[in-house]
Amino acid sequence: MKKIIGGKRYDTDTAREIARDWSPVSRTDFGFWEEALYQKRTGEYFIHGEGGPMTRYAQKVADGWTAGENIIPITPEAARAWGEEHMSADEYEEHQIREGRFTMEDGTRQDVDMMHSEEYTYLEDDLATG
């Protein structure tokens, strides 16, 4: 799914899927929902969700409600909370959001929330070191 929200593009085909969760009912149940947490290349997070007519993803039609889907941009704090609620302990530790220090190209540093992973490769080129 692709969507422009607040002038920003969100695309499930190009973002990295971090985790997925769904309700414990049949996909044909009106209350069925499925959500996936994504991270864009820019570091922003969003949820792509879909669900039946009795979920937050329901879409209004002329005579009632039907199944639908949506993209919801979220903050790093909300991504952390979603992960704690919907991911297994192993998944969460693998993709845990942590505070970190980002060094920009001009050398200035900024404290940011980011997904953390343990890298086993040291990168060094004109644009990156670490």
N, C-alpha and C positions, 0 to 999 in steps of 0.2 A: 504494500500500500504506500502511496505517496500523498503527502499533504503539505500545503504551505500554511504555516501558523505564525502570525506576527512577523511576516516577511522572511521567515526561515523555512527551509525545506527539510522535511522529515521523510525518509525513504527506508522502508524495511529491507529493500534489496541491497542497499549500499552500507547501511549501519551494521554494527557487530551485535549479534544476538548474544546476550549474556545468560539469560535463563528464561524458562517458560513454566507456567503453571496453569492448571485448569480445575474446574469444579468437579466434585466426585459424582456427578450425575451424568446420565446419558446425553450425548450430543443432541438428541432430539427433544430433550426436556426444555421447557420454556426458560428455566433458570440456569441452563448451561452457560458457562463463560470460559474463555481462555485468554490469558495475557502473556505477553513476552516483554522483557526488559531489554532495551537496546541502548547502545552508545554510539553517537555519531563520531566521525573522524575529528570533529572540533571539540570533542569531550562532553558534549551535551547528552543528556539522557532523555528517553521517552518510553512510554508504554504503548504497545500496539495491542488492542483488545478487541475481542469479538464476543458476541453473546446473543442469547435468545431474547424474546420480547419482554421478559421479566427481569432483565439485567440493566446495568447502567449503559450498556451499548445498544439498547433498543432504539429503533427508528420509528418515528411517527408516520403513519400512512393514513389515508383518507378515513378509514373506518376502524382504526385502532393502532396497534403496535406490531412491529415485526423485528426479526433478528437484524443486527447491524454490527458495524465495526467502527473503530475510531483510533486516532493517535492522540496521546496526551503527553505533552512535554512536562518533565518533572525536574526538580532540583536534585543536586547530589544527595542532599539529606533525605529526600523522598525516595531516591533510588536505594539508599542504604536501608531505609525502613522497609521498602518492598522486598529487598533481598533477605532481610532478617525474617520476614513473614512467609515468603514463598520459596526460598531456596533451602536445600539441605545444608548441613553444617560444612560438608566438604565443598560443595559448590560455592557457598558464601566465602569460605576462606580462600578459594582459588580466585575469586573475582571481587574480593573485598574492596570497598571504597575506603580510602585512607587520606588523611591530610598529607600533603606533600609540598615540596618547594619546586616551582617551575622556573627555569631560567630562560628568559626570552633571548632572541637573536642578538639584541642590543646589550645583553649582559644584565639587564635588570631582573630582579627576582620577585616572585609573587607566590604567596601561600595559597594553595588551591586544594579542593577535594578532587581526588581522581581514583579511578579503579586501579588497584595495585595487582601486579603479578610479579613473580620471581623470574627474572630473565637470567639466562645462562650464557648470554652472548654480550660481549662488549662492543658497542657501536662507536665508530669514529669516522666522520667524514666532514665535508664543508658545512653541513647543516646540523649535525647532531654529534654529541659525545656522551657516552654513558652506557 
